Amino acid sequence: MENIRISVLALGLAAGFATAADFDAEFDALIGRNNAVLIDGVAYNAGHMQHTYTGPIPSVAVGQFRNQTFYTFCIELQNTSRSPESWTIQKLSEAPNPSSSNGGLPYGAGDAQEVHAVVAAAIRLGWINADLSAASAGQTELAAIQGMIWKVLFDGSTVVGNTNNTIAAMAALEAEAALDPFARVKGLAAMTNADAQDQLYVVPLPTAALAGLAMLGGLAGARLRRRG
């Protein structure tokens, strides 16, 4: 039975990410700038979202997400309460878009790629690391990264910086992203909750899962065991 459970988890990772890899975490604080970004004329705080696991750290976590406290960026505007929430890891393209007509359509491959390009550009600029933790980024750069993520996701909205520094940082990040619009960030996924602000997350690449499956007898055997 233990081998079957391991096979199913690895198969989920091979297909994309483990959509059943739930965990509990709560939002602690925002590290960035208040009122840094305007969305359709409304000012929003923007920057790194600090979370703390309130239960076991998920087995698929890598990099800074293996720490009890981790930092990420949000992919929607829904309020996040300062209480423990249950989260699910999904492929970024399959994360629900709250602004879609039915409030649940996925963002899709196009929007997901634009987020990849923005995050990859921030990594190339040395602002953040590949696990989304801060590198050289200060509060303004963190706010700019968040602003650009909103800009590429909210296609029907006007998203701009609300201070000269944020405007300049967003422009620099947008220009860098335009240099390689097809850049990818290894393991970039989404942590989602219907009642809280969905976030970015980083997990191992599917190739690691494939290697694990090979040790258990290969994909075909794992699929047969899962169906059984």
Salt bridges, closest charged atoms under 4 A:
GLU2 OE1 - ARG5 NH2 2.56
GLU174 OE1 - LYS151 NZ 3.26
GLU176 OE2 - ARG124 NE 2.76
